[in-house]
Amino acid sequence: MIGRNIGQLHELPDQLSIMRGLTKWADRLRSPAEAPGMVNEAFRRLLSGRQRPVGLECAMDTWARRAPVELISTPAQADPCPVDEEAVERAAKLLGGAQRPMIVVGGGAQEAGEWVRQIAEMLDAPVMTGRMGQGVLDGRHKLSVTMPAGYRFWGEADVVLAVGTRLQPQQQNWGLDDSLKIIRIDIDSEELDRQRKPEIGIVGDATATLKALANRLARHNAKRNGRAEQVAETKAAASKRIRETLAPQVAYLDAIRKALPEDGILVDELTQMGYAARLAYPTYKPRTFLSTGYQGTLGWGYATSLGAKSAKPDTPVVSISGDGGFLFTAMEMATAAQHGIGVVAVVFSDGAYGNVRRIQQQSFNNRTIASDLRNPDFVKLAESFGLDAVRVKSPEELGSAISRGIAKGGPMLIDCPVGQLPDPWPLVQVPRIRPRKS
């Protein structure tokens, strides 16, 4: 049966169809001679446009063949994506004439931070960074805001510049009306009008397009009296509310931020601390706040942090997980120990899937099911794998433990028991602010 299946792998198009449904591009290697060209093509596809996974299928019997091949010496290059100068000019005129402009950036703008900053300062426009856009603009910049302040600006904006973002919560949850004009810049043409056709849609690389936009904007930019002061006031009010509403989480996040250097990487999770981090953790540099993004995958955090540390071994990496999420990949402590991957993993343990338990309590008259956990002793568990491990009981102890773990350089686990934490969702799941008028 196995031999027959191996011999018939070339006749199984459904497998390739499945792969094509899960990747950006996929194909099948049918002979050794095809391998150099198809591997090169796979990398070209991967690098071009929106970067997403690609796949090559190779049957076991093909994999075992020998044949002379001609290697390709030139590395695969991404397809060029020229700047749409006409669309950029229209965007400059519309944005320059706006009185209450706003900028929203996502993961697709990670390399374009300098041009985002220049355009924001020209416009006195707040820059809302979603969780995938954290660090595009330094969180300490006066115009950098997170979701709660962004919600307020969305309600009054007349023109929004959206760069490398799905813009999903804003359009789907916060609402749209006919007075709001949206300019979208995205490398993926399918994203531009997924929810609503924008006033101006520009397919292109964020850095090149924003550079062109900044150069043209000066000719069309209007004066906005008092806009910078309004942004500062709104940002301060939103920050005050976050710190008051989520005081326990913010205290721990402040300790983590103090312990991590500016280029240190924080990997969040679907956990109470992770939700709060998206609102209250200041990110200073691009790609130093790693989040689950659109899919929201529970349990991804610790395993992802090992990948981040392996890619940047000289950069401190801290992962934050709840006990439920950490247990999805806790066995990867063996990987960390075996290969000396120096991640500092913080487990905020509350003995439950805390977010699920809260939803059950609030929505089902305090009736809970399958949300409580039977945990191991995380310190002993980590030590059994050969990791350094410690239990802390306060933000101050947490900060000190992270600093020790970073200085020592080896893999470490910090167990931080917490009680039920304040609910972050009232700051996120807010009512529609722009009902459609027509």
N, C-alpha and C positions, 0 to 999 in steps of 0.2 A: 504493500500500500504506500509506504513512504517513497520507494523508488518510483512508482508510477506517478505519484504527486509531483516529485521533483521533475520528472520528464514532461509533465503537463503544465508546468508553471507558465510557459510561454502562451498557453491557451486559456489563461484566466484573466480576461480583461476587467472583470469586476474588481479585482484587487487594485488595479491601476485606477479605476474609476473612484474607488474609495479614497485612495491617496490624493487624487486630484480634488476631491471634495474637501480635504483637510488642509491642503497646501495652496500656495500661490500658483505653483506650476509643478508638474510631475511627468516623468517619462520612464521608459524601461530600457535598460541596457541589454542588448541581444547578442553581443559578441565583444571580445576584448578590444578589438580595433575601434569600437565606438566609444570606449571609455574616456579617452582624453577630451575629445570634442564635446561629449555630453556633460562631463564634469565642468568643463569651462562654461558651457551654456547654462548649467544650473547656477553657477556663481554669477553670471551676467544677469540672469533673471532675478536672483536674490537681491543683488545690489541695485537694480534699476527700479525707479518709482518708489512706491511704499515697500520698505523692506519687511518681508514676511518669509516664513519657511518655504522651502522647495523640497522636492523629493525625487530620488532615483531608485527604481526597483531593479533588482538583479537576481535572477534565479540561481539556486544553489549550484546547478550543473554549469551554468555560464560562469559563475564566480570561480569555479575550479579549473577552467580552461587556461591553456598557455598559448600565446601568440605574439608575434612581433607587433609593437605599436609605435606610433610616432607621437612623442610628447609635445605639448604646446608650451612654448617658452614664454609667451606673452600672457601676463595675468589677465583675468577677466575684468572688464571695465563696465561700469554702469552706463546705460544709454544716456546721451545728453538730454537735458530738459531746458530748452531755451526760455528766457524770460519773455512773457507776453507783455510787450511794452505798451500796447494800446490799452489793455485792461489795467495795467499799473497806472497809466495816466488818468483813466476814469476813476480809479480808486483814490488817487491823490487828490483829485478835485472834490470828490464826495467827502472824504475824510477831513480834508483841509477846511471845508465849509461847515463842519459839524460844530455845534456848541457844547454838546455833552458826549464826546466820544469815549469809547471804552475799548480795551483790548483784552481778548481772551486767548491764552496760549495753552497748548497741550504738548504731548511728547514729541510731536513732529517739529516743534520749534526749539528743541534742545540745543542745536548748534547755532542758533540765530540770536542769541541773547543780546549781543552788542547792538544789533539793529533794532531789536525790540526796545531796548533802553533808549536809543536815540529818538525813535518815533514817539515813544511815550512822553519823553521830555519835551519834544516839539509841541505835542498836543496837550500837555498837562493831563494826560489820560490815565486812569487807573488801569493796572495790568492784573487781571485775575488769573492766577495760576491754579489750574486743576491739579489733582494729585500727580498726574503724569507730566505736568509742566513745571513742577516745583524746581526752583533753581535756574530757570530760564532767565529770570530777573532776580537778583539778590533779594532775599526776603527782607533785608534791612532797608532797601530802597524805599523812599517815601511814597512811590507810586505802586509798589507791590502789595497786592491784597489777596486774601484767600476767600473762600466761598461766602461766608456770611456778609462781608462787605461787598463782594461782587454781586450778591443778590440785590442789594440796595441800589447799586449803580445800574444794574440791568433794568430796573424799573423806570429809570429816568433817561436812559441813553437814547440818543437819536441816531447814532451810527456806531456799529460794533465791528471791529476788525478781529476776526477769528483766524488764528494761525495754527495749523497742525493739530486740530482738536475736532472731535466729533460734535462738540457743542450740544450734546444730548440733554443734560439736565436743564440747560438754559432754555432751549427751544421746546422741549417736551414738557418740562415741569413748570418752569418759570413763566412761560407764555410768550406770545408774539402778538403784535398788532401792526396796523398798516403804517404807523408813524416810525417804526423801527426799521432802519436800513442795515443790512448785514453784508459785509465784505468778507469772503472766505478765501484763504490761501491754503492749498493742500496738494501734496504730491499725488494723491489718489483721486482721480476724477469722480469716482463713484461716491465719494464722501460729500462732495460739494452740495448736492441737492437731495440727500437721503431723506431729510425731514421737510425741508422747505427750500425752494429755489432762492438763492441769495440774490441781492441786488447786483452784486458783482462777484463772480466766481473765477478764481485764478488757479489754474493747475501749474504747479511749479515748485522748485526747491525753495524752502523757506528763507534760507540765507540770501540767495541771489535775488529773490523777489523782494524781500524787505529792504535790501540794499538799494535796489532800483526805486522802491517806493520812497525811501528816506530822501534820496537825491531829488525826487520830483516834488515832494511834499512842501518844501520850503517856498515854492512859487505860489502855492495855493492856500497856505495855512492862515487861518483867521486868528484874531486875538480873543482870548477867553478870560475875562476879568474875574478873579476870585476863584477860578476852578481849582487851582493847586491847594488853596486853603480848605475848600470843601472836601477834596479828596483826603486831606490830612485829618480833618474832623471825623469823617465817616469811618476811616480806617481805625482811628483811636477808639471810637465808640464800639465798633465791632470787636476789636481786640479786648476791650474791657469786658464785654459781655461773654466772650469765650472764656476768659480767665476766671470770671466769677462762676459761670455755669459748670465748667469742667475743671474746677480747682485741683482736685486730686490728680487727674491725668496731667494737667499742665505742670504741676510740681515735678512729676517724674520726667516729663519731656524736657523741662528746663535743665534737669540734672544730666540727662543724656546729651543735650546740646552743649553743655559746658564741658563735658568729658571728651566729646569728639572734636577733633580739629576741623577747620573750615572745609577741608576737602574730604573729611570722613564720610563714609556711606552708611545711611540708615535704611534698613529693609523693613518695611511695615508688613502687616498681616491683617486679615479680617478678624480684628479683635478690638476690644474697647480702647486700648491704647493706640492702636493703629488708626481707628476712625478719628480720634482726637488729634493725632499727629498731622493728619491732612489739613486740619484747621489751625493748629497752634504750634507746630514745629517749624521754626525758621530755617529755610534751606538757602545756603549761600552760593552754591555753585551747581552747574548743570550735572545731571546724572549722579547726584549724591543722595537722592531720595528715590528709592525703588519701591514701586507699588504694584499691586496685582492688576491694575488697569481695568479695562472694560469687563473682563470675565469674572473678576472677583473670586479668585480661587482660594478657598480655605485650605490651609496647610502648606502653601507654597513658600512661606517666608524663610524657614531655616535652610531648606535645600537651595533656594535662590541665593541666600547670603554666602553659601559655600562657593557657588559659581562666581559671585562678584569678587570674593576674596582671591580666588584662583586667578581671575583675570587681572586683578590689581593687588598683587601680594604685598606691596609696600604701603597700601592705604588701609587705615583702620576701618573695619566693618562691624557694625552692630546690628543684630536682628532683634525685633520685638515680636513676640508671639503670645497668644493666650495658651493656656494648658491644652485646650481642645485642639487648636491648630497645630501646636508643636508636636503633639502625639502622632500626627499624620506622617511626619518624617523624622521622628526622634531617632530612628535606627541609623540615620545618617551621621550621628555622633561617631559611629565606627569609622566612617569615611574621614571625618575631620581628624580623628586621632591617628588613623593609619597614615594619612598624607600630611599631617601637620598643618592643617588649614586653620589659621588663627582667627576665626570668627568669635566674637563675644556674643553669645546668645542669651537674651533676657526673656524669661518665661514669667509672665504676669498670671499667676495661678489663682483662680477663684472657685475651682471645683465645679465648673459648669461651662457649657457653651453660653457665656454670659449674655450675649445679645439675643440669642434665641429664648433664653429663660425670661428675659425682660419682656420680650414681645408676648410670650405666653401669659405672663402675669398681667400685663396691661390689657391684652385683647381678649383673654379668656377667663376673666374673673379669678386670677391667681392660680388657675389650674395648670400644672406643668407636666410634661411627659418627655422622657428621653433627653432632657437637657442637662441633668446632673452627671458628673463624672466621678469615677473611682480612679484617683490618680496614684502613680507611684511616688516614692520619695525622689524628687527630681535630682537632688544633690547626690544621693547614693547611686541613682541610675547613671548620671553623668560620670561619676567616679569609677563606676564599673567598666565604662568604656575607655577610661584612661584620661578623661578631661579633668582640668581643674574645675572646681565647683564650689559655690558659696550661696548661702541664703541671706537675703537682706530684708530689712523691715522698714526702710524709710527712703525718701529720695536722696538724702545725703549719703546714706550707705550705698545706694545704687551707683551714684556718681563716682564714689571712691573705688568701688569694685570694678566698674568699667575702666577707669584709669589704670588700675593695676593689671587688668587683663590685656589692655592695649600695650602697656609697657613690657609685659612678659612675652607677648607675641604668640603664645600658644592657644589652642582652642579652649574656650571657657564657657561654662554655663552659670547663669545667675538666676536663682529661683527667687521671685519677688511675690510673696502672697499678698493678695488684695481682697478687700470685700467687694460688695456690689458697688460699682462705680456710677457716677451720674450719667444720665442718658444724653448722648451727643446728637440724637436724631432731630430734636426740635430746632437745632441750628442748621440742619441739612435739608430735611423734608419740610419745606416751607410752602405756603399756598401760592397759587399762581398770582403773579404781580402784574402781568400784562395780558388781560383777556382780549381775544381777537375782536376787533370792532366790525369787521365785514367779512 
